[in-house]
């Protein structure tokens, strides 16, 4: 009887001690995502965008959802320290609506936050940004696909010149 009361007391005290642990002692990433082509950042609802946090040498991936203003908080996976475990990255995964982002804007490295006094707070090195509409292609170095059609007299009975003008014969193969 006394041993069961001792075990119960021990469990209650350990549960009380664990409930008093401050979550700020964990390593937390605090950052924001931004919409590039939204008309006004104040009136746009950026909630529900999924952001993942992954460190190189840790298998677990943490996922966070953004709030109305685009900010998010994610705990770094257990056993990860951006300085000791290698590179840690934050990545935009998607949202409630279709998002468009370039590869360089949808991934950011996690670094220590210099503004916060807390040593367990991290942020992202470059902004995570996206478009809500498909952006137009920039610097598209693809040339025209028009073919050259030289006027040939119809009496010759040949196919249009575009069928054989771009042909370059290979000469010299035995």
Steps between C-alpha positions, in 0.01 A plus 500: 500500500774743595699417188202575270451837676871572457488414129186713450660793681815463291300495174298807600813693598680405178194601293491833686871553438467421129205737463710786638771462234502810285460436129736788431787274599447319168666621184240695303503645149300824469455650154251631243401425143410779259286534191679679216204587278232564762353852476533592867681295764267622778174372352622163368433184699821294497376235743514131424824496301698188586872546581737214575816513710762231440857454618760304306593228748153460655232287335200672655334793321306764693203661326344833599206699366507876460275742686293780344804730463723226350706437813573150622678326784647154475704301745823368361496120485629338819873441497565772246708808541564701185861548607574136588264290286571665167273709283144560607255623238151648500291435188157611380298187427170649386184667611123491482526657151751441221833673571782570258859548615845483350738244648719762662203677666327192640798370703701682765778401736432524874736726697519626857276802566716796598204720602370268769685480829405135533772262384247238387329715235579464132378669183548467125789654304299602190128580476258225400288657228246382245262618228125439488491524120730327257789740428598573142819337380802726526799489262363222291796429270307272270508614140216510254377169366395643165625312202648656189282450197667605176265557211537219249317496169203263516601361160798328655270273699711513817386497858521828695859606555455494880511119477860491384667841544607441865643161399877474542637184336769302682785452256804283551360202690620176330 
